Amino acid sequence: MVGVRLIKKICIKTNMNFEEICQSKKELNDLLKQFYAGARTEKGEKYKNNSLSSFRSSLRRYFLDEMKIDIFNDETFTESNILFKNILKGGEQSGFGDTEHYEEIEPKDLRKLSSSFNIDTPEGLQEFIWFNVLL
């Protein structure tokens, strides 16, 4: 889970003990606020809104599974949830809400790709199906 790995990195950089912080909902709320406000890529750039939402969802799954804490609905996390929503709004205004799409694959290239799969083998058939599902 990328979100958990990133939040643990923050704890290491700031000399905080992740397991101790997780014992207190208030301290965890403060850590989440710090994480949402400071999440950056390796290059120091802000993450896109979709990435931040994905990280937050992975954190929710982790805390629900491991500690039975719901960071989306527990009242203790109201501040971090409000901050997260405001960061998403700010991201949209700054251009971090948009998803960048790749150019469309030309029909001749699609035909070339499709013909390259060996559908006579189970592996080739599976690759062909995955290609079409993802396309």
N, C-alpha and C positions, 0 to 999 in steps of 0.2 A: 504494500500500500504506500503509494508515493506520499500522500499527505502525512502519514505517520512518520515516515522517514525524514521528511522536511521539518516537521515540528521537533523531532528529536535532535536534528542538527542545530536548531535554534537553542535548544537547551544546552547542548555541548558548548556552543560559542559563548553563551552567557553564564556558563558554570552553574546551571540549574540541574537538579535531579528530576528527570521526567517522572519516575515512579512516585517520588514524594509529592510532586505537584498534583499528580492524578488522584491523590488521597483527599484533596480538598477541592470541592466544586468551584469555590470562589477563585482559588489559585489557578485552576484549569481554565476558568473563564478569562482570567487575565492573560494567560498564556495564549489562548485562542485569539484574543484581541491583538496581541503582539504579532502573532503569526499572520493573521489576515492583513494587518496593516503593512507588514514588512516582507511579505513573500516576494522573492525575486528569483529570476533565472540565474544560472551560473555566470552569465554575462552582466548581471546586475539590472536586467530589464524587468518590468512588471509582467506578470503572467496575464494571459487573456482571461476574460470572465469565465469561459467554459472550463479552463484549467482550474481556476480557483474553486468553482462549483464542484468539480470532480474531486479535488483535494478535500473539500469540506465533507462531501459524501463519504469518502473513504475514512475520514476521521470519525464520522458518526458511526459507521459500521464497526470500526475498531473499538470505540468506547462502549457501544451497545454490547458487543460480543464479550469483551474482556472485563468490563466494569459495570455493566447494566446502567450506563449513563446515557441519556438521550440529549445530545447537545443541540438538537433542533427544537425540542418541545419543553425541556425543563426550564422553569422560570429563572433559575440561577444564571442561565446563559443568555438572558434577554439582551444585555449590553453587547456581547460579542455578536449576536445575531443581527442587531440593529447596525453595528459597525460593518458587518459583512455586507448587508444590503446597501449601505451607503457607499462602500468601496465599489460594488458592482455598478451602481449608478454613476459614480465618478469615472469608472473604467469605460462605460459606454460613451460618456461625453469626451473622453480622451482618445477614443478610437480603439480601446482594448476589448470592446464588446463584439466587434465584428469578427466573423470567421473568414479566414483567407482560404479560398478555394483554388484548386489547381485547374489548369486549362483542360478543356474537354479533350478526350483521346479521339483522334481522327478515326473514322470508320475503317480505313484501310489498315491502320495499326491494330485496331480491335480484331479484325479478321486474321491478321498475322499472329496475334497473341493467341486467339482461340484455336488456331490450327496447330500451335506448338505443343498443346497438351496431348499426352498419349492416354486416351480414355479407355484403352484396352486393359490397363492395369488398375488395380484399386487405388494406388497412390495418385496416378495421373487423373483418374476420374474425380477423386476427392479434390485435387488442386483445381481442376476445371470448375467444379461446383463452387468451391470457395471463391474463385475468381469472379464467377457470375453473381454470387451473392453479394460480394463486396462492391462489384460494379454497380 
